[in-house]
Amino acid sequence: MRFIYVICVAVGTAVAALFVVPVVLTGAPAHADYSGYSLCVGKIAEIPMQAHDPYNLQLVGEIEQDLNSGVRPAEETQKVTQKGFDTRVASGIVQCVVQEHP
C-alpha cells in the first residue's frame, strides 16, 4: 500500500513539474488576470455603445506596460481617454488593470 502511495506522489510531482518548469525557464512576465479584469470591466455601469472595446487584450497590455514603466494611473487614464474612451470608462479600465495586476 505504501509503495502505491509513493508511486502516486512521484507521478503527481512529475506532472506538476511539466507545467511549472516551462514557465520558470522562460521567465514569463506576470500579466493581469484577464478573467478578473473582464469581471471588473463588466461592472462599469453604462459603457457607451459607440465606445471602443474595453476587453481588448492589446489595450490591457499597453496599460500594463505603461504602469510597469512608472506612468501614474491618472496619466494613463488620460492616454486611454485619448484613444476614444469616455473619461469615466477610461478611469475604470485603468483601475481594473491596477486591481488585477499581480
C-alpha positions as CSV (number, residue, x, y, z in Angstrom):
1,M,0.0,0.0,0.0
2,R,2.8,2.4,0.8
3,F,4.5,1.6,-2.5
4,I,1.4,2.7,-4.4
5,Y,1.3,5.9,-2.4
6,V,4.9,6.7,-3.2
7,I,4.3,6.0,-6.9
8,C,1.2,8.3,-6.9
9,V,3.2,11.1,-5.3
10,A,6.1,10.7,-7.7
11,V,3.7,10.7,-10.7
12,G,1.9,13.8,-9.4
13,T,5.1,15.6,-8.8
14,A,6.3,14.8,-12.3
15,V,3.1,16.1,-13.9
16,A,3.2,19.3,-11.8
17,A,6.8,19.8,-12.9
18,L,5.7,19.6,-16.6
19,F,3.5,22.6,-16.0
20,V,5.8,24.7,-13.7
21,V,9.2,24.2,-15.3
22,P,8.5,25.8,-18.7
23,V,7.1,29.0,-17.0
24,V,10.1,29.2,-14.7
25,L,12.6,28.6,-17.5
26,T,11.1,31.1,-19.9
27,G,10.9,33.8,-17.3
28,A,7.3,34.5,-18.4
29,P,6.3,38.0,-17.2
30,A,3.4,38.4,-15.0
31,H,0.2,39.7,-16.6
32,A,-3.1,40.9,-15.3
33,D,-5.6,38.2,-14.6
34,Y,-7.8,38.6,-17.7
35,S,-10.8,36.9,-16.3
36,G,-10.7,39.1,-13.2
37,Y,-10.2,42.1,-15.5
38,S,-13.2,41.1,-17.6
39,L,-15.4,40.9,-14.5
40,C,-14.1,44.2,-13.2
41,V,-14.8,46.0,-16.6
42,G,-18.2,44.3,-16.7
43,K,-19.1,46.2,-13.5
44,I,-18.5,49.6,-15.1
45,A,-22.0,51.0,-15.5
46,E,-23.3,52.3,-18.8
47,I,-20.4,52.0,-21.2
48,P,-21.5,54.0,-24.2
49,M,-22.3,51.8,-27.2
50,Q,-20.0,53.8,-29.5
51,A,-17.1,53.3,-27.2
52,H,-14.1,51.2,-28.2
53,D,-13.8,47.6,-26.9
54,P,-12.6,47.8,-23.2
55,Y,-12.0,44.0,-23.4
56,N,-9.2,44.4,-26.0
57,L,-6.1,42.5,-24.8
58,Q,-3.8,44.8,-26.7
59,L,-5.2,47.8,-24.7
60,V,-4.8,45.9,-21.4
61,G,-1.2,45.0,-22.4
62,E,-0.4,48.6,-23.2
63,I,-1.8,49.9,-20.0
64,E,0.1,47.2,-18.0
65,Q,3.3,48.1,-19.8
66,D,2.9,51.8,-19.1
67,L,2.1,51.3,-15.5
68,N,5.1,49.0,-15.1
69,S,7.4,51.6,-16.6
70,G,6.3,54.2,-14.0
71,V,3.4,56.0,-15.6
72,R,0.9,57.2,-12.9
73,P,-2.7,55.9,-13.2
74,A,-4.0,59.4,-13.7
75,E,-1.7,59.9,-16.7
76,E,-2.6,56.5,-18.1
77,T,-6.3,57.4,-17.8
78,Q,-5.6,60.5,-20.0
79,K,-3.9,58.3,-22.5
80,V,-6.8,55.8,-22.6
81,T,-9.2,58.8,-22.9
82,Q,-7.3,60.0,-26.0
83,K,-7.9,56.6,-27.6
84,G,-11.6,57.4,-27.7
85,F,-13.0,56.2,-24.3
86,D,-15.2,58.3,-22.0
87,T,-13.2,59.7,-19.1
88,R,-15.2,57.7,-16.6
89,V,-14.8,54.5,-18.6
90,A,-11.1,55.1,-19.1
91,S,-10.6,55.6,-15.4
92,G,-12.5,52.3,-14.7
93,I,-10.4,50.4,-17.2
94,V,-7.1,51.6,-15.7
95,Q,-8.3,50.8,-12.2
96,C,-9.3,47.3,-13.3
97,V,-5.8,46.8,-14.7
98,V,-4.3,48.0,-11.5
99,Q,-6.6,45.9,-9.4
100,E,-5.9,42.7,-11.4
101,H,-2.2,43.1,-11.8
102,P,-0.4,40.6,-9.7
